Amino acid sequence: MGSRALVRWLLSGVLLLAVVVGLVVLVRDDGAGAVAPAPVPDGSAQPWSARQAGRAFLDGYVDPDGRVVRRDQDGDTVSEGQAYAMLVAAALDDRGTFDRVWGWARDHLSRPDGTLSWRWQDGRVVDDASAADADLDAARALVVAGRRWEDPALTSAGSTLGTAVLDVETVPTGLGRVLTAGSWATQDPWAVNPSYASPAAVRVLAAAAPDPRWAELDAGSRAMLAVLLDAAALPPDWAQVHGSGRVEATSGAAGRGGEGVRYSYDATRMPLRYAESCDPADVALAARLAGPLSRTSGHEAVRDLGGTPLGDVPSVVAAAAEAAAAAAAGDADRARAQLAAADQLQQQSPTYYGGAWDALGRLLLTDPVLGGCPPLEG
């Protein structure tokens, strides 16, 4: 072989190796050959539509069997993720994905009391306690899907799951009925996560299967959040409610662990859930966060309850939360700018949680298909 031919042969080999390495980096094989979203270079990201954001989440994190994989978090699965994908698939009119995701959750996470175990990994449930937000979201998704595809079986499954939420994950208090953190929160004071409450989900489920406890839960959740926002500018990730109705912010679930009382990746969901409510009183609570969240422009997810950032790491869900608060306050231009920022952050550094809330942020704020009253036009 001549020297020039040898050089060409060596260069071809190097290029082939580079392509193979690149594919290995982009394809994260979790047993089903699923392809995670590839990062987009800084400066080239473009705003997504709700459908584009939704497809990116479903295509990037749902395996062919319907398991939603947290590819950036040890490849485990949580009931929250299954519920998020069900909501997105129902909104996008993707019956195939919806059926697979719900089927996987039903077959692998169902508990005897009708709720869902919250965490699965390495072929088995590793924590069989329930998470109330996931159950409420999944029940809502089932009812929405049943209505959209005229399938009474889905509506019935959603109503049954909703009743389990009322039976297992709510308690009456001096403030009214509140949503506890899950099946494990069984003692007074009850552990609660303010971002778990979803007025729109309650509305959807109450319409499908009337039960006076839904109205009690709606009023109690609003009252609890109002108490927390009267005490601080931002809601905490975790709190506890006493039977008397006394509410206090806590560090971590049930006051254990955590990194101090703060507003972070859990609490950021609260303005999104309340901004889409059809009750003006709920929207007003979301609007109260607009001022504290607009003091900085770095989309920091971790803040003290006064709104001061406790770090400079930007977050997709933080940007979506800022959009929700702005929309609730009537600032549509700022809201759309924050949604675009969420898109850019997710495209540049894709994550499971960011992908879920990039999609859900747009859907909850702009599209009534999930049964809420979005504050922005699609």
C-alpha positions, 0 to 999 in steps of 0.5 A: 500500500502506498503512503497516500493510500495508507494515510487515506485508510487511516483517516477513514478509520479515525472518522468511523471511530469518531462516528461510533463513539458519538453514537455511543454517547448519544444512545443511552441503552437502558435495555430497550435501545431508547435514545435520549434527547441529544443536547443542542449547542448553546445559541441554537435552541429555538422555542418549541410548541407544546407538541414538540416539547411533548414529543421530545419527552415521550420519545426521549424517556418512554421505553417501548414497553411503556416504562418511563425511565429517569435516564439521568437518575440511575435509570429508575422509574417513579409513579410521577413519571408514568403520570407525567407521560400519561398526561402528555400522551393524552394531550397529544392524542397519542393513544398508543403511548398512553396505553403502554405507559398506563399498562406498565404502571398498572401491571408493575406499580399497583398497590392493594389499596388502589394507589401506585407504588412510587419507585421501581428499579432493577426489575422490582418495586423498591419502595411501595409507598404511594406518592399522592401527586402521581396518583392524582395526575394519573387519575386525571390523565385517565379521565381525560383520555377516556373522554378524548377517546370515548373509552368508558374503561379509561374513565372508570379506571381514573375514577377508581384511582381518584377514589383511592386518592380520597380514601388513602391520601386525604385527611380532614383538618381544621383548615379543611381536607388536605392532600397528604404526601402519600400512603406513608403519611398516616399520623398527625401532623401529616406530611404534605407537599404544597406542590402536590395539590392540583385544582384542575385535577380535582375539577376533572375527577369531581366531574367524572365521579361526584364525591363531596370530598373533592370540594372539601379537598379543593377548599382545604388545599387553597386554605393551606397554601394561603396560610403558607404564602401569608407566612412567606413569599414563596411556598416550601417544598415540604410542610406539615399540617396538624389536625387543628389546622396549624401549618408549618414549613419543614425541612424535608418530608415529615420534617426529616432530612432535606437541606433546610426549609426552601423553595426548590424543585418540588415547590416550583410546580405549585404556580404551574398547578394553580395558574391553570385552575378555573377558580380565580382564587387559585390563580391569585395565589399563583400570581403572588409568586410573580414578584419574588420570582422576578427579582433575578433572571437566572431561573434558579430553582433553589431559593429561600422562602423570600426569593433569594437564590441559594445557588446559580444553577438554572432549571427548566422547571424554575423557568416554567414556574416563572412563566406560570406566575407571570401568566397568573399575574396577567403578564403574558409577554413575560410568561411566553419569554419564560416558556421559551427560556425553559425550552432553551434550557431543556434543549441545551441540557436534556433531563427527565424532569426538565423534559416533563415540565417543559412539556407540561408547562406549555400544556397546562398554561396554553391548552385546555385539553387536560381540563384546566383553564389555561391563562395563555392562548395556545 
